[in-house]
Amino acid sequence: MLILRHDDVQEILADRELALIELVGEAYKLHDEGRTSVPHSTFLRFPDEPRNRIIGLPAYVGGPAPAAGMKWIASWPGNIHDGLPRANAAILVNDLDTGVPRALLEGSVISAKRTAASAALAARLLVRDPAPSGVTLIGCGVINLEVLRFLLAALPTLTEVTLFDSDPERAAAFARQCAALAGTVHVTLAADIGRAVAAHELISVATTAAEPHLDLGPARPGTLVLHVSLRDLPPATILASQNVVDDADHVCRERTSLHLTELQVGHRNFIDAPIGQILRGTGGFRRDPSRRVVFSPFGLGALDIALAEFVRAAAVERGLGVRVDNFLPGPGQRPEPQLSTRSSHG
């Protein structure tokens, strides 16, 4: 068993934004071709703490580097106020010949970067010409910082960033992180969310909201919204937009904005296309330049497993990680039999 720590994963994925965007794009194509297996994710919730949850995402992805495994990710929004990460994750990758677990990876870096790569891929695919010069980030946390990192790689025309967060102090600290990430980008703190929405034709929303709260009325015609956190937009906004998803069956669950819309209207006709279909050019999707486009990625486990296998292979090549040789029984070994404490007479 190979164990890859946070720093190992970070080292392998550093400065690989364009490569990861391409990797995510290939995984989406494989999914659209039916060459993945992605069961519905399992949500473990707690009766006394409804905001907290742990999600299990099992998946298989085929193609030239096939892999299977599971991501187990915990989301504790209250951690933010204690200076702790909101999300913590581990990913297990199995050997496809034997089913034996072959690697255990710290998963928060992979999870954040696959989310950001997905958003940047959608931005590159769906923005109008000419390419935007600015982006609005609503929600100043780890995910939107990664989204910005990947957007700067995918859209080198970006020179302005407008920020909004319900916590002004968090927004100010985030602005300093943005400046450190890209010193040539001009960062502005919006006085209110309406001004943030109106500032640019590209918006990334990554909040911890559990219910719709965001009015896109001030948005410019043709704005692209990367709806990463999935629960911010009311059904009326979804119905008034063109909607691109990663997988309709996955995203119309767990009270996401699209799920609430489906419950309201009784169908999914408001979903225009999955991103894999657009990448493959098979669905005839046409961008209406006068309408908003909302990209709502539920977050397919196939992306996590594809990235985890990429990291595992790179770690083996570089000699990174900790190898535990006696984690599982060796060939020919069997677990010791358990002695019964009951008498032979029952």
HELIX and SHEET records of a PDB file:
HELIX    1   1 HIS A    6  LEU A   13  1                                   8    
HELIX    2   2 GLU A   17  ASP A   32  1                                  16    
HELIX    3   3 PRO A   77  ASP A   82  5                                   6    
HELIX    4   4 SER A  108  LEU A  126  1                                  19    
HELIX    5   5 VAL A  142  ALA A  154  1                                  13    
HELIX    6   6 PRO A  168  LEU A  181  1                                  14    
HELIX    7   7 ILE A  193  ALA A  199  1                                   7    
HELIX    8   8 PRO A  235  LEU A  239  1                                   5    
HELIX    9   9 ALA A  248  VAL A  251  1                                   4    
HELIX   10  10 SER A  257  VAL A  265  1                                   9    
HELIX   11  11 ILE A  275  ARG A  280  1                                   6    
HELIX   12  12 GLY A  301  ARG A  318  1                                  18    
SHEET    1   A 7 THR A  36  SER A  37  0                                        
SHEET    2   A 7 GLU A  49  VAL A  61 -1                                        
SHEET    3   A 7 ALA A  67  SER A  75 -1                                        
SHEET    4   A 7 ALA A  87  ASN A  94 -1                                        
SHEET    5   A 7 PRO A 101  GLU A 106 -1                                        
SHEET    6   A 7 LEU A   2  LEU A   4  1                                        
SHEET    7   A 7 VAL A 322  ARG A 323 -1                                        
SHEET    1   B 3 THR A  36  SER A  37  0                                        
SHEET    2   B 3 GLU A  49  VAL A  61 -1                                        
SHEET    3   B 3 THR A  42  PHE A  46 -1                                        
SHEET    1   C 8 HIS A 186  LEU A 189  0                                        
SHEET    2   C 8 GLU A 160  PHE A 164  1                                        
SHEET    3   C 8 GLY A 134  ILE A 138  1                                        
SHEET    4   C 8 LEU A 202  VAL A 205  1                                        
SHEET    5   C 8 LEU A 224  HIS A 227  1                                        
SHEET    6   C 8 VAL A 293  SER A 296  1                                        
SHEET    7   C 8 GLN A 242  VAL A 245  1                                        
SHEET    8   C 8 ILE A 271  PRO A 274  1                                        
END                                                                             
